[in-house]
């Protein structure tokens, strides 16, 4: 099973301006060239859906709260409650388009400090609405994404969730929280749970900072 690099579900989630997105049917045709080639060789392929959040290198970046990343010159705008719900739907719509493009599944990027990871921890989530505060509220964002994606794509489609096993930042998720999230993600419809460690801003070297 091949998993692509990160593809944004909307323009706010771009890592950089004009990076790859899967947001409308005009994008489907080009992706079909790739999926057809993989299937012709006997393989399977999933498209990774990645929203950069406050790691996005452009002035229109968004995050759970207006807190700038130490590795990014741009300060994000805090998403409104409506904006959070719209973003959840954008993930689901992107997954449906990926299915139309011939992908066998999607991977939802929930680790390495990107938007979903930013919602999960107090370090970057200071919201007071239904998506902030208690851990149950903070994990509502990823759980709803997986649930909405499953509703859109149906039962016979792979949903991988990339889970951060160890954030390596102050106020990161506890082991108990990680286990709770994994269980709820599975209940919401994930087929596979994949894992990663370390945010890009973490002082413990796990990956090249330029990745």
TORPA-4810 file (N, C-alpha, C, O; in nm, 3 decimals):
<nodes>
NODE_1_0.084_-0.119_0.000_0.000_0.000_0.000_0.088_0.125_0.000_0.166_0.146_0.093_X
NODE_2_0.075_0.206_-0.103_0.148_0.333_-0.113_0.064_0.443_-0.051_-0.058_0.448_-0.071_X
NODE_3_0.129_0.533_0.023_0.061_0.653_0.074_0.132_0.774_0.015_0.254_0.786_0.026_X
NODE_4_0.056_0.863_-0.045_0.116_0.982_-0.107_0.167_1.080_-0.001_0.144_1.061_0.118_X
NODE_5_0.235_1.183_-0.047_0.266_1.296_0.039_0.140_1.375_0.069_0.034_1.347_0.013_X
NODE_6_0.151_1.474_0.156_0.035_1.548_0.203_-0.032_1.633_0.096_0.034_1.708_0.025_X
NODE_7_-0.163_1.620_0.085_-0.244_1.697_-0.009_-0.351_1.769_0.070_-0.424_1.707_0.148_X
NODE_8_-0.362_1.900_0.052_-0.450_1.983_0.136_-0.597_1.966_0.099_-0.631_1.947_-0.018_X
NODE_9_-0.686_1.975_0.201_-0.830_1.967_0.174_-0.893_2.102_0.143_-1.009_2.109_0.105_X
NODE_10_-0.816_2.209_0.159_-0.862_2.344_0.122_-0.740_2.435_0.110_-0.628_2.396_0.144_X
NODE_11_-0.761_2.556_0.060_-0.646_2.645_0.036_-0.582_2.693_0.165_-0.463_2.723_0.165_X
NODE_12_-0.656_2.702_0.274_-0.597_2.742_0.402_-0.495_2.639_0.449_-0.399_2.672_0.518_X
NODE_13_-0.518_2.514_0.412_-0.433_2.406_0.458_-0.308_2.382_0.377_-0.227_2.296_0.412_X
NODE_14_-0.290_2.460_0.268_-0.166_2.450_0.190_-0.043_2.463_0.280_-0.041_2.548_0.369_X
NODE_15_0.058_2.381_0.257_0.187_2.405_0.324_0.251_2.532_0.270_0.309_2.610_0.345_X
NODE_16_0.239_2.551_0.140_0.287_2.673_0.074_0.185_2.710_-0.034_0.111_2.623_-0.080_X
NODE_17_0.181_2.836_-0.074_0.085_2.875_-0.179_0.100_2.791_-0.305_0.211_2.763_-0.351_X
NODE_18_-0.013_2.751_-0.358_-0.023_2.672_-0.481_0.034_2.531_-0.467_0.069_2.467_-0.566_X
NODE_19_0.044_2.484_-0.343_0.079_2.344_-0.322_-0.040_2.256_-0.363_-0.147_2.307_-0.397_X
NODE_20_-0.020_2.127_-0.361_-0.123_2.035_-0.409_-0.247_2.038_-0.320_-0.237_2.039_-0.197_X
NODE_21_-0.364_2.039_-0.384_-0.493_2.031_-0.314_-0.579_1.925_-0.382_-0.557_1.889_-0.498_X
NODE_22_-0.678_1.876_-0.309_-0.785_1.796_-0.369_-0.914_1.859_-0.321_-0.968_1.823_-0.217_X
NODE_23_-0.964_1.954_-0.401_-1.078_2.034_-0.356_-1.192_2.042_-0.457_-1.301_2.088_-0.423_X
NODE_24_-1.168_1.997_-0.580_-1.277_1.998_-0.678_-1.247_1.896_-0.788_-1.138_1.839_-0.794_X
NODE_25_-1.343_1.873_-0.874_-1.330_1.767_-0.974_-1.223_1.795_-1.079_-1.178_1.704_-1.149_X
NODE_26_-1.181_1.920_-1.091_-1.074_1.950_-1.187_-0.943_1.885_-1.145_-0.854_1.864_-1.229_X
NODE_27_-0.929_1.852_-1.016_-0.807_1.788_-0.967_-0.810_1.636_-0.988_-0.706_1.571_-0.988_X
NODE_28_-0.929_1.581_-1.005_-0.945_1.436_-1.008_-0.874_1.373_-1.128_-0.808_1.269_-1.113_X
NODE_29_-0.885_1.434_-1.244_-0.834_1.373_-1.367_-0.684_1.346_-1.360_-0.638_1.239_-1.401_X
NODE_30_-0.607_1.443_-1.309_-0.461_1.425_-1.303_-0.423_1.315_-1.203_-0.330_1.239_-1.227_X
NODE_31_-0.496_1.309_-1.093_-0.468_1.204_-0.994_-0.501_1.066_-1.050_-0.438_0.966_-1.012_X
NODE_32_-0.599_1.060_-1.139_-0.640_0.932_-1.198_-0.525_0.870_-1.278_-0.515_0.748_-1.288_X
NODE_33_-0.440_0.954_-1.336_-0.323_0.903_-1.408_-0.235_0.822_-1.314_-0.185_0.716_-1.350_X
NODE_34_-0.216_0.874_-1.193_-0.131_0.807_-1.093_-0.197_0.679_-1.043_-0.133_0.574_-1.039_X
NODE_35_-0.324_0.688_-1.004_-0.390_0.570_-0.948_-0.403_0.458_-1.051_-0.390_0.340_-1.018_X
NODE_36_-0.428_0.494_-1.176_-0.436_0.392_-1.282_-0.303_0.320_-1.299_-0.299_0.199_-1.318_X
NODE_37_-0.193_0.396_-1.292_-0.060_0.336_-1.308_-0.028_0.242_-1.192_0.028_0.134_-1.213_X
NODE_38_-0.064_0.281_-1.071_-0.040_0.196_-0.954_-0.122_0.067_-0.964_-0.071_-0.042_-0.938_X
NODE_39_-0.247_0.080_-1.003_-0.333_-0.039_-1.014_-0.287_-0.131_-1.128_-0.297_-0.253_-1.117_X
NODE_40_-0.237_-0.072_-1.236_-0.188_-0.152_-1.348_-0.068_-0.237_-1.307_-0.044_-0.344_-1.363_X
NODE_41_0.007_-0.188_-1.208_0.123_-0.262_-1.158_0.087_-0.354_-1.042_0.174_-0.418_-0.983_X
NODE_42_-0.042_-0.360_-1.009_-0.087_-0.450_-0.903_-0.082_-0.393_-0.763_-0.093_-0.467_-0.666_X
NODE_43_-0.065_-0.262_-0.753_-0.054_-0.200_-0.621_-0.182_-0.135_-0.573_-0.283_-0.133_-0.643_X
NODE_44_-0.176_-0.084_-0.451_-0.284_-0.007_-0.391_-0.225_0.126_-0.346_-0.107_0.135_-0.311_X
NODE_45_-0.307_0.230_-0.345_-0.257_0.363_-0.311_-0.361_0.442_-0.233_-0.480_0.441_-0.266_X
NODE_46_-0.315_0.511_-0.129_-0.400_0.600_-0.049_-0.346_0.742_-0.058_-0.225_0.763_-0.066_X
NODE_47_-0.436_0.837_-0.057_-0.398_0.979_-0.063_-0.396_1.037_0.078_-0.495_1.030_0.150_X
NODE_48_-0.284_1.094_0.116_-0.277_1.158_0.248_-0.340_1.296_0.243_-0.305_1.379_0.159_X
NODE_49_-0.435_1.321_0.333_-0.497_1.452_0.345_-0.430_1.524_0.462_-0.441_1.481_0.577_X
NODE_50_-0.362_1.632_0.432_-0.285_1.706_0.532_-0.325_1.852_0.532_-0.315_1.920_0.430_X
NODE_51_-0.370_1.900_0.646_-0.395_2.044_0.666_-0.284_2.095_0.755_-0.267_2.048_0.868_X
NODE_52_-0.207_2.191_0.706_-0.087_2.236_0.777_-0.116_2.316_0.903_-0.033_2.320_0.993_X
NODE_53_-0.234_2.378_0.911_-0.262_2.461_1.028_-0.161_2.573_1.043_-0.133_2.643_0.946_X
NODE_54_-0.107_2.590_1.162_-0.014_2.702_1.186_0.124_2.678_1.125_0.211_2.765_1.133_X
NODE_55_0.146_2.562_1.067_0.271_2.536_0.995_0.265_2.581_0.849_0.365_2.570_0.778_X
NODE_56_0.152_2.631_0.806_0.138_2.676_0.667_0.221_2.803_0.644_0.210_2.899_0.720_X
NODE_57_0.301_2.803_0.540_0.388_2.916_0.508_0.317_3.015_0.416_0.357_3.035_0.302_X
NODE_58_0.212_3.075_0.467_0.144_3.182_0.393_0.060_3.263_0.492_0.026_3.213_0.599_X
NODE_59_0.025_3.386_0.458_-0.042_3.476_0.553_-0.188_3.444_0.579_-0.251_3.510_0.661_X
NODE_60_-0.244_3.345_0.512_-0.384_3.309_0.531_-0.399_3.180_0.613_-0.504_3.116_0.609_X
NODE_61_-0.295_3.145_0.686_-0.297_3.022_0.765_-0.396_3.032_0.881_-0.426_3.142_0.929_X
NODE_62_-0.445_2.917_0.925_-0.542_2.911_1.035_-0.496_2.806_1.136_-0.412_2.721_1.107_X
NODE_63_-0.552_2.815_1.257_-0.517_2.724_1.365_-0.629_2.722_1.468_-0.723_2.802_1.457_X
NODE_64_-0.623_2.633_1.567_-0.725_2.634_1.672_-0.727_2.766_1.747_-0.833_2.818_1.782_X
NODE_65_-0.608_2.821_1.773_-0.594_2.948_1.844_-0.486_3.031_1.775_-0.403_2.978_1.700_X
NODE_66_-0.488_3.159_1.799_-0.395_3.251_1.732_-0.258_3.247_1.802_-0.218_3.343_1.868_X
NODE_67_-0.189_3.136_1.785_-0.058_3.116_1.847_0.040_3.080_1.736_0.023_2.981_1.666_X
NODE_68_0.143_3.161_1.723_0.239_3.143_1.614_0.335_3.029_1.644_0.380_3.013_1.757_X
NODE_69_0.367_2.949_1.543_0.466_2.843_1.557_0.607_2.904_1.559_0.632_3.000_1.486_X
NODE_70_0.697_2.851_1.640_0.833_2.907_1.647_0.914_2.886_1.520_1.020_2.946_1.503_X
NODE_71_0.865_2.801_1.429_0.939_2.773_1.305_0.872_2.837_1.184_0.903_2.803_1.070_X
NODE_72_0.780_2.930_1.208_0.705_2.990_1.097_0.692_3.140_1.119_0.653_3.183_1.228_X
NODE_73_0.724_3.222_1.018_0.712_3.368_1.034_0.568_3.418_1.032_0.542_3.533_1.066_X
NODE_74_0.473_3.332_0.992_0.334_3.376_0.979_0.253_3.338_1.103_0.260_3.225_1.151_X
NODE_75_0.176_3.434_1.153_0.089_3.408_1.268_-0.049_3.368_1.217_-0.106_3.440_1.135_X
NODE_76_-0.104_3.255_1.263_-0.231_3.208_1.207_-0.352_3.283_1.261_-0.346_3.346_1.366_X
NODE_77_-0.459_3.276_1.187_-0.589_3.324_1.233_-0.659_3.209_1.304_-0.653_3.095_1.258_X
NODE_78_-0.725_3.238_1.416_-0.800_3.135_1.488_-0.929_3.104_1.412_-1.004_3.195_1.376_X
NODE_79_-0.954_2.978_1.389_-1.077_2.937_1.322_-1.199_2.966_1.410_-1.195_2.943_1.531_X
NODE_80_-1.305_3.015_1.350_-1.432_3.026_1.421_-1.492_2.886_1.437_-1.445_2.791_1.374_X
NODE_81_-1.593_2.874_1.519_-1.660_2.744_1.533_-1.715_2.698_1.398_-1.703_2.581_1.362_X
NODE_82_-1.773_2.791_1.324_-1.823_2.759_1.190_-1.707_2.715_1.100_-1.721_2.622_1.021_X
NODE_83_-1.593_2.784_1.113_-1.477_2.750_1.032_-1.424_2.611_1.062_-1.379_2.540_0.972_X
NODE_84_-1.429_2.571_1.188_-1.387_2.435_1.225_-1.478_2.332_1.158_-1.430_2.234_1.101_X
NODE_85_-1.608_2.355_1.165_-1.704_2.261_1.106_-1.691_2.257_0.953_-1.706_2.151_0.892_X
NODE_86_-1.663_2.372_0.893_-1.640_2.375_0.748_-1.515_2.294_0.712_-1.514_2.222_0.612_X
NODE_87_-1.411_2.305_0.795_-1.288_2.232_0.769_-1.310_2.081_0.781_-1.254_2.004_0.703_X
NODE_88_-1.391_2.039_0.877_-1.427_1.897_0.888_-1.492_1.849_0.758_-1.457_1.743_0.706_X
NODE_89_-1.585_1.927_0.708_-1.651_1.892_0.581_-1.555_1.893_0.464_-1.569_1.814_0.371_X
NODE_90_-1.455_1.983_0.468_-1.356_1.988_0.361_-1.274_1.858_0.357_-1.243_1.808_0.249_X
NODE_91_-1.238_1.805_0.473_-1.168_1.676_0.478_-1.253_1.567_0.413_-1.204_1.487_0.334_X
NODE_92_-1.382_1.565_0.448_-1.472_1.463_0.394_-1.489_1.477_0.244_-1.488_1.378_0.171_X
NODE_93_-1.505_1.600_0.197_-1.519_1.623_0.053_-1.392_1.583_-0.022_-1.399_1.526_-0.131_X
NODE_94_-1.276_1.613_0.037_-1.149_1.577_-0.026_-1.136_1.425_-0.036_-1.087_1.373_-0.136_X
NODE_95_-1.179_1.354_0.068_-1.174_1.208_0.066_-1.265_1.151_-0.043_-1.229_1.056_-0.111_X
NODE_96_-1.384_1.210_-0.058_-1.476_1.164_-0.162_-1.418_1.186_-0.301_-1.435_1.101_-0.389_X
NODE_97_-1.349_1.297_-0.321_-1.284_1.324_-0.449_-1.169_1.226_-0.472_-1.145_1.183_-0.585_X
NODE_98_-1.097_1.192_-0.365_-0.989_1.094_-0.376_-1.043_0.959_-0.422_-0.983_0.892_-0.505_X
NODE_99_-1.156_0.921_-0.368_-1.220_0.796_-0.410_-1.257_0.802_-0.558_-1.236_0.707_-0.632_X
NODE_100_-1.312_0.916_-0.599_-1.349_0.935_-0.740_-1.226_0.928_-0.830_-1.235_0.883_-0.945_X
NODE_101_-1.111_0.972_-0.779_-0.987_0.971_-0.856_-0.922_0.833_-0.861_-0.818_0.815_-0.923_X
NODE_102_-0.983_0.735_-0.795_-0.932_0.599_-0.803_-0.846_0.555_-0.687_-0.793_0.443_-0.688_X
NODE_103_-0.831_0.640_-0.586_-0.753_0.598_-0.469_-0.827_0.487_-0.395_-0.950_0.483_-0.393_X
NODE_104_-0.749_0.398_-0.334_-0.807_0.288_-0.256_-0.839_0.330_-0.113_-0.907_0.258_-0.040_X
NODE_105_-0.790_0.445_-0.075_-0.815_0.496_0.059_-0.751_0.631_0.078_-0.692_0.688_-0.014_X
NODE_106_-0.765_0.684_0.199_-0.700_0.809_0.236_-0.630_0.790_0.370_-0.669_0.706_0.451_X
NODE_107_-0.526_0.869_0.391_-0.465_0.879_0.523_-0.491_1.019_0.576_-0.459_1.117_0.510_X
NODE_108_-0.550_1.027_0.693_-0.576_1.155_0.758_-0.458_1.187_0.848_-0.432_1.116_0.945_X
NODE_109_-0.386_1.294_0.816_-0.265_1.329_0.889_-0.300_1.396_1.022_-0.343_1.512_1.026_X
NODE_110_-0.282_1.320_1.130_-0.314_1.372_1.263_-0.193_1.385_1.353_-0.208_1.398_1.475_X
NODE_111_-0.073_1.381_1.296_0.049_1.387_1.379_0.145_1.493_1.327_0.110_1.575_1.241_X
NODE_112_0.267_1.491_1.379_0.376_1.581_1.338_0.346_1.730_1.362_0.415_1.816_1.308_X
NODE_113_0.244_1.760_1.440_0.217_1.899_1.476_0.133_1.977_1.377_0.122_2.099_1.388_X
NODE_114_0.073_1.908_1.280_-0.014_1.977_1.184_-0.151_2.006_1.247_-0.171_1.979_1.366_X
NODE_115_-0.246_2.058_1.170_-0.369_2.114_1.227_-0.440_2.021_1.325_-0.475_2.064_1.435_X
NODE_116_-0.461_1.897_1.288_-0.534_1.806_1.378_-0.460_1.792_1.509_-0.522_1.797_1.616_X
NODE_117_-0.329_1.774_1.504_-0.248_1.764_1.625_-0.258_1.892_1.709_-0.258_1.886_1.832_X
NODE_118_-0.268_2.006_1.642_-0.279_2.135_1.711_-0.408_2.146_1.791_-0.412_2.211_1.895_X
NODE_119_-0.515_2.082_1.742_-0.641_2.082_1.816_-0.633_1.996_1.941_-0.703_2.023_2.039_X
NODE_120_-0.551_1.894_1.940_-0.551_1.794_2.046_-0.484_1.838_2.175_-0.516_1.786_2.282_X
NODE_121_-0.393_1.934_2.168_-0.312_1.966_2.286_-0.335_2.108_2.335_-0.364_2.199_2.257_X
NODE_122_-0.320_2.126_2.467_-0.338_2.258_2.528_-0.231_2.357_2.480_-0.253_2.478_2.481_X
NODE_123_-0.118_2.305_2.440_-0.007_2.387_2.391_-0.051_2.481_2.279_-0.001_2.593_2.269_X
NODE_124_-0.144_2.436_2.196_-0.188_2.516_2.080_-0.339_2.537_2.074_-0.388_2.609_1.988_X
NODE_125_-0.413_2.475_2.164_-0.559_2.487_2.164_-0.605_2.555_2.293_-0.608_2.494_2.399_X
NODE_126_-0.641_2.682_2.282_-0.692_2.758_2.396_-0.837_2.800_2.373_-0.882_2.903_2.424_X
NODE_127_-0.908_2.721_2.297_-1.047_2.752_2.262_-1.140_2.734_2.382_-1.109_2.660_2.476_X
NODE_128_-1.254_2.803_2.377_-1.354_2.790_2.483_-1.487_2.736_2.429_-1.586_2.733_2.501_X
NODE_129_-1.488_2.695_2.303_-1.611_2.640_2.245_-1.611_2.488_2.255_-1.538_2.432_2.337_X
NODE_130_-1.691_2.421_2.175_-1.704_2.275_2.182_-1.580_2.201_2.133_-1.573_2.079_2.146_X
NODE_131_-1.483_2.273_2.077_-1.360_2.211_2.027_-1.239_2.245_2.114_-1.125_2.224_2.072_X
NODE_132_-1.262_2.295_2.235_-1.153_2.330_2.325_-1.188_2.298_2.469_-1.303_2.266_2.500_X
NODE_133_-1.087_2.308_2.557_-1.111_2.281_2.698_-1.075_2.139_2.735_-0.957_2.103_2.736_X
NODE_134_-1.175_2.056_2.765_-1.151_1.917_2.805_-1.092_1.837_2.688_-1.103_1.876_2.572_X
NODE_135_-1.031_1.723_2.722_-0.975_1.641_2.614_-1.086_1.588_2.523_-1.066_1.575_2.403_X
NODE_136_-1.201_1.557_2.581_-1.314_1.512_2.499_-1.350_1.617_2.394_-1.382_1.582_2.280_X
NODE_137_-1.344_1.744_2.431_-1.372_1.851_2.335_-1.258_1.867_2.235_-1.282_1.887_2.116_X
NODE_138_-1.134_1.858_2.283_-1.020_1.879_2.194_-1.007_1.768_2.090_-0.959_1.791_1.979_X
NODE_139_-1.050_1.647_2.126_-1.040_1.538_2.027_-1.165_1.528_1.939_-1.172_1.443_1.851_X
NODE_140_-1.261_1.615_1.963_-1.382_1.615_1.881_-1.349_1.639_1.733_-1.411_1.581_1.645_X
NODE_141_-1.251_1.727_1.707_-1.214_1.761_1.569_-1.169_1.638_1.490_-1.228_1.611_1.385_X
NODE_142_-1.067_1.563_1.535_-1.028_1.446_1.455_-1.134_1.337_1.449_-1.150_1.273_1.345_X
NODE_143_-1.205_1.315_1.558_-1.308_1.211_1.558_-1.418_1.245_1.458_-1.466_1.157_1.386_X
NODE_144_-1.459_1.371_1.454_-1.563_1.413_1.360_-1.513_1.405_1.216_-1.589_1.371_1.125_X
NODE_145_-1.385_1.434_1.194_-1.329_1.421_1.059_-1.339_1.277_1.012_-1.387_1.251_0.901_X
NODE_146_-1.295_1.183_1.094_-1.301_1.042_1.055_-1.445_0.997_1.033_-1.474_0.926_0.937_X
NODE_147_-1.535_1.039_1.121_-1.675_1.000_1.108_-1.736_1.054_0.978_-1.806_0.982_0.907_X
NODE_148_-1.708_1.182_0.948_-1.763_1.243_0.826_-1.702_1.181_0.700_-1.772_1.160_0.601_X
NODE_149_-1.573_1.151_0.706_-1.509_1.085_0.592_-1.574_0.950_0.566_-1.606_0.916_0.452_X
NODE_150_-1.594_0.872_0.672_-1.655_0.740_0.654_-1.796_0.753_0.596_-1.834_0.673_0.510_X
NODE_151_-1.871_0.850_0.641_-2.005_0.874_0.585_-1.999_0.902_0.435_-2.083_0.856_0.358_X
NODE_152_-1.898_0.979_0.394_-1.885_1.020_0.253_-1.840_0.907_0.162_-1.889_0.893_0.050_X
NODE_153_-1.745_0.825_0.210_-1.682_0.727_0.121_-1.744_0.588_0.129_-1.719_0.505_0.042_X
NODE_154_-1.825_0.563_0.230_-1.887_0.432_0.243_-1.796_0.329_0.308_-1.686_0.363_0.351_X
NODE_155_-1.842_0.204_0.318_-1.770_0.102_0.395_-1.648_0.042_0.326_-1.556_-0.002_0.395_X
NODE_156_-1.646_0.039_0.195_-1.539_-0.033_0.123_-1.429_0.061_0.075_-1.399_0.068_-0.044_X
NODE_157_-1.372_0.132_0.170_-1.268_0.230_0.138_-1.178_0.241_0.261_-1.227_0.250_0.373_X
NODE_158_-1.048_0.240_0.239_-0.952_0.243_0.350_-0.943_0.384_0.409_-0.926_0.482_0.336_X
NODE_159_-0.955_0.393_0.540_-0.926_0.518_0.611_-0.813_0.490_0.709_-0.830_0.417_0.806_X
NODE_160_-0.698_0.550_0.682_-0.584_0.543_0.773_-0.583_0.672_0.855_-0.602_0.780_0.800_X
NODE_161_-0.561_0.661_0.985_-0.544_0.780_1.068_-0.401_0.779_1.121_-0.360_0.684_1.187_X
NODE_162_-0.327_0.886_1.093_-0.189_0.895_1.143_-0.192_0.963_1.280_-0.221_1.082_1.291_X
NODE_163_-0.160_0.885_1.381_-0.171_0.925_1.521_-0.035_0.964_1.577_0.064_0.894_1.552_X
NODE_164_-0.028_1.072_1.651_0.096_1.112_1.717_0.111_1.032_1.846_0.034_1.051_1.941_X
NODE_165_0.208_0.942_1.850_0.230_0.860_1.970_0.305_0.935_2.079_0.293_0.903_2.197_X
NODE_166_0.384_1.035_2.038_0.465_1.111_2.133_0.492_1.247_2.071_0.563_1.257_1.971_X
NODE_167_0.437_1.353_2.132_0.446_1.486_2.071_0.584_1.550_2.087_0.629_1.624_1.999_X
NODE_168_0.651_1.522_2.200_0.783_1.579_2.230_0.780_1.732_2.242_0.877_1.800_2.207_X
NODE_169_0.668_1.785_2.291_0.655_1.928_2.320_0.591_1.943_2.457_0.532_1.849_2.510_X
NODE_170_0.603_2.062_2.516_0.537_2.090_2.643_0.385_2.083_2.625_0.332_2.124_2.522_X
NODE_171_0.317_2.031_2.725_0.170_2.020_2.723_0.119_1.936_2.607_0.012_1.961_2.553_X
NODE_172_0.197_1.835_2.568_0.151_1.743_2.465_0.053_1.642_2.521_0.022_1.645_2.641_X
NODE_173_0.003_1.554_2.437_-0.094_1.453_2.481_-0.030_1.352_2.576_0.085_1.313_2.558_X
NODE_174_-0.106_1.310_2.676_-0.061_1.205_2.768_-0.087_1.068_2.703_-0.161_1.057_2.605_X
NODE_175_-0.025_0.965_2.761_-0.046_0.830_2.708_-0.193_0.790_2.717_-0.246_0.729_2.624_X
NODE_176_-0.258_0.825_2.827_-0.400_0.792_2.845_-0.486_0.861_2.739_-0.581_0.802_2.688_X
NODE_177_-0.452_0.985_2.706_-0.526_1.058_2.603_-0.506_0.995_2.465_-0.600_0.986_2.386_X
NODE_178_-0.385_0.954_2.438_-0.355_0.891_2.308_-0.434_0.762_2.291_-0.489_0.735_2.184_X
NODE_179_-0.439_0.681_2.397_-0.515_0.556_2.392_-0.663_0.584_2.372_-0.729_0.518_2.292_X
NODE_180_-0.716_0.683_2.444_-0.857_0.720_2.429_-0.887_0.765_2.287_-0.989_0.726_2.229_X
NODE_181_-0.798_0.847_2.230_-0.818_0.894_2.093_-0.818_0.777_1.995_-0.904_0.769_1.907_X
NODE_182_-0.722_0.686_2.010_-0.714_0.572_1.918_-0.843_0.490_1.920_-0.892_0.449_1.815_X
NODE_183_-0.897_0.468_2.038_-1.022_0.391_2.049_-1.138_0.463_1.982_-1.218_0.402_1.912_X
NODE_184_-1.147_0.595_2.004_-1.257_0.672_1.946_-1.243_0.687_1.794_-1.343_0.690_1.722_X
NODE_185_-1.119_0.697_1.747_-1.095_0.704_1.603_-1.138_0.574_1.536_-1.197_0.575_1.428_X
NODE_186_-1.107_0.462_1.600_-1.149_0.332_1.545_-1.301_0.322_1.540_-1.358_0.278_1.441_X
NODE_187_-1.367_0.364_1.648_-1.514_0.361_1.652_-1.574_0.451_1.544_-1.680_0.420_1.490_X
NODE_188_-1.507_0.561_1.514_-1.558_0.656_1.415_-1.547_0.605_1.272_-1.611_0.658_1.182_X
NODE_189_-1.465_0.499_1.252_-1.461_0.440_1.118_-1.324_0.419_1.057_-1.315_0.383_0.940_X
NODE_190_-1.216_0.442_1.133_-1.082_0.421_1.077_-1.056_0.272_1.054_-1.095_0.188_1.134_X
NODE_191_-0.990_0.242_0.942_-0.952_0.105_0.909_-0.817_0.070_0.969_-0.797_-0.040_1.021_X
NODE_192_-0.725_0.165_0.962_-0.586_0.145_1.006_-0.545_0.266_1.089_-0.580_0.380_1.056_X
NODE_193_-0.470_0.242_1.197_-0.407_0.352_1.270_-0.257_0.343_1.249_-0.194_0.244_1.287_X
NODE_194_-0.202_0.446_1.189_-0.059_0.459_1.164_-0.004_0.556_1.268_-0.080_0.638_1.320_X
NODE_195_0.123_0.549_1.300_0.175_0.635_1.406_0.299_0.712_1.363_0.374_0.669_1.276_X
NODE_196_0.317_0.827_1.427_0.436_0.908_1.409_0.475_0.966_1.544_0.398_0.956_1.640_X
NODE_197_0.592_1.027_1.553_0.632_1.094_1.676_0.695_1.229_1.643_0.756_1.247_1.537_X
NODE_198_0.679_1.323_1.735_0.749_1.449_1.728_0.686_1.553_1.638_0.658_1.527_1.522_X
NODE_199_0.664_1.672_1.693_0.622_1.786_1.612_0.742_1.841_1.538_0.856_1.819_1.580_X
NODE_200_0.719_1.912_1.430_0.831_1.972_1.356_0.906_2.073_1.441_1.026_2.095_1.419_X
NODE_201_0.839_2.135_1.536_0.905_2.235_1.621_0.972_2.174_1.744_1.037_2.245_1.820_X
NODE_202_0.958_2.041_1.765_1.014_1.976_1.883_1.165_1.992_1.886_1.232_1.990_1.782_X
NODE_203_1.219_2.007_2.007_1.364_2.024_2.022_1.438_1.891_2.017_1.560_1.888_2.009_X
NODE_204_1.364_1.781_2.022_1.424_1.649_2.011_1.425_1.612_1.863_1.319_1.604_1.801_X
NODE_205_1.542_1.588_1.804_1.548_1.562_1.659_1.493_1.424_1.623_1.547_1.322_1.664_X
NODE_206_1.384_1.423_1.547_1.328_1.298_1.496_1.321_1.298_1.344_1.327_1.193_1.281_X
NODE_207_1.307_1.417_1.285_1.301_1.434_1.140_1.375_1.561_1.103_1.396_1.648_1.188_X
NODE_208_1.415_1.573_0.978_1.477_1.696_0.932_1.375_1.809_0.936_1.261_1.790_0.894_X
NODE_209_1.414_1.926_0.987_1.318_2.037_1.002_1.268_2.088_0.868_1.165_2.154_0.862_X
NODE_210_1.340_2.057_0.761_1.298_2.105_0.629_1.190_2.018_0.566_1.135_2.054_0.462_X
NODE_211_1.158_1.903_0.628_1.058_1.812_0.571_0.920_1.875_0.581_0.821_1.814_0.538_X
</nodes>
